[in-house]
Amino acid sequence: MSNLKDIIIKMKRNPGDIRFGDLCKVCESYFGKPRSTGGSHHIYKTPWQGDPRINIQNNKGKAKIYQVKQILKAIELMEKNHGTEK
């Protein structure tokens, strides 16, 4: 598995080609363990309410494009407002 910075760069360049496991690694690094992994969804807690929500699901081993984009927005928000650059 790639390191975190490499995964984030790949997410920005090609959000349609991200492995679900890599997206989980990024989410856990920024948001901790998922509070729910019931069913097909992994839900992560954020320090804000509302969007962008961190709710991802496995799509045959890949991450969904719109969810990758939501994670990128959430990371940007975390770094801007909460000072948590990785």
MOKA-V198927 format. One record per residue. N is the residue number from 1. RES is the residue in one letter. BURIAL is + if it has 24 or more other C-alpha atoms within 12 Angstrom, else -. Layout:
<<N & RES & BURIAL> <N & RES & BURIAL>>
This chain:
<<1 & M & -> <2 & S & -> <3 & N & -> <4 & L & -> <5 & K & -> <6 & D & -> <7 & I & +> <8 & I & +> <9 & I & -> <10 & K & -> <11 & M & +> <12 & K & -> <13 & R & -> <14 & N & -> <15 & P & +> <16 & G & -> <17 & D & +> <18 & I & +> <19 & R & +> <20 & F & +> <21 & G & +> <22 & D & +> <23 & L & +> <24 & C & +> <25 & K & +> <26 & V & +> <27 & C & +> <28 & E & +> <29 & S & +> <30 & Y & +> <31 & F & +> <32 & G & -> <33 & K & -> <34 & P & +> <35 & R & -> <36 & S & -> <37 & T & -> <38 & G & -> <39 & G & -> <40 & S & -> <41 & H & -> <42 & H & +> <43 & I & +> <44 & Y & +> <45 & K & +> <46 & T & +> <47 & P & -> <48 & W & -> <49 & Q & -> <50 & G & -> <51 & D & -> <52 & P & +> <53 & R & +> <54 & I & +> <55 & N & +> <56 & I & +> <57 & Q & +> <58 & N & +> <59 & N & -> <60 & K & -> <61 & G & -> <62 & K & -> <63 & A & +> <64 & K & +> <65 & I & +> <66 & Y & +> <67 & Q & +> <68 & V & +> <69 & K & +> <70 & Q & +> <71 & I & +> <72 & L & +> <73 & K & -> <74 & A & +> <75 & I & +> <76 & E & -> <77 & L & -> <78 & M & -> <79 & E & -> <80 & K & -> <81 & N & -> <82 & H & -> <83 & G & -> <84 & T & -> <85 & E & -> <86 & K & ->>
